[in-house]
Amino acid sequence: MCGFGVLVMLMQPFVRSRHFFTFLALIGTLAERLHPSPRQCTRAGFGGLVQSDSFSFFFRLLVGTVAFLVALAAGIPGARTLPFAEFYSLLLFATAGMGVLASAQELLTAFIGLEMSSISSYILRDTAAIR
């Protein structure tokens, strides 16, 4: 998800189509579902800092589905949001942070996931309140 968030930010100066960024955000939220299910592999990553198990799989699936629906709803032409590239990149970073938070095995990793999601969510909420 972070990769697609960075891709959206890098493509912003070159592409002005809202539909293109909506498509990238939808592909980014679907990309997380390409990982194998927890029945196929339950393993630790990054030296045991994150764990892929059924609990983390369920919450990453839940958060990814909600992010997909938000990206789909934000693609409607009448939706009032931030400039579209910033909105989609912040949405993808917040979703990635929630996925890290769900998979965390150490307190520091949970803190990093919480900060990723809370900073992005705060920016999204703060700019929505201005308009």
N, C-alpha and C positions, 0 to 999 in steps of 0.2 A: 504494500500500500504506500509506503514511503517513496518507493521508486516511482510510482505513478503520480504522487504528489509533486515530486521534483520535476517529472516530465511535464506536468501541466504548467508549472511555474516557468520552465524553460521555453515552452512553446507559446507563451502568452504574447511576446513581441511579434511573432511571425504569423499567428493565426488569430483572426478576429471573429470567427464563427462560434456562437454559443453552442450550437449543436455538436461541433467537434469536441469541445471540452466536456459536454454532457456525455458523449460517447466514451471519451477517455476515462471519466470518473466511473461510469457504469462498468467498463472493462476492468478498472482497478479494483472495484468492490467485488467483482466476480472472480478475480485472479486468486483471491485467498481460498476459494473453494476448490482449487486445483490440487491442494495438498491432500495427501492420503488421509483417510478417516482414522480415528484413534484405534479402531480394531486392527487395522493393518500395521500400524507402528505406534508404539508408545515409547518415546525416547526423550532424553534431555539434550539441550543444546547450549552452546556458549559456556561450556564447563559446568553445566548444571544450574545455570541461572534461570533458564526457562524450561518448562516441561510441557510436552505435547501429550495430553491425555484426554479422556472423554469430557471432563469438566471444562478444560480450556477450549476444546473443539466446539462444545455447545455454545459457549459465550462468544467465541469468535464468529461462529455462524449467526448467532442472534444479532450481534453488533453489525456484522457485515450486511445482513438482510435489511436492517434499519437504515444503514448508510446507503444501500442500493435504492431503497424507497425514497429517501430524502433527495438523492441525486436525480431520481426519476421525476419527483415532484418539482424540483428546482428547474428542471429543463422545460417546464411549461412556460410559454412566452409571457404570460401575465404575472409570473412570480416575481416578487420584489426581494432581491438579494443583493449581496455585495457585487462588485464586478465579477463576472462569472469565473474567471481563472482563479482568482484569490479564494472565492467561495469553495470551489471544488478541491483545491489543494489543501485548504484548512480542514475540510470535511475528511479527506483521506488521511491527513496527519492525526486528526482526533480519533478516527477509527483505528489506525495503527496503534496509537497509544492505549486504547482500550483493549486491543488484542494482546499487547505486551503485559498489561495489567492482569488480564485473565490467565496468562501463561506463567506469570512470575513465581519463582520459588524462593527468592531472597527478598528481603525488605528493600534493599537498594534498587533492585530491578522493578519492584512494585512502585517505588517512588518515581523512577524514571518514566514508567508508563503512565502514572497519574499526572505527572507534569506535562507529558506530551499531550495528553487528552485535555487537561484543564486549561492550558494556555491557548490551545486552538479553540476550544469551546468558548473561552472567555472573549477571544477576539471576535468570534462569530456572533456571540450574544451582544457584545458591546456595540458593534457596528450596526446590528439590526435595530438596536434601541435608538441610535442616532437618526435613522431614517424614519 
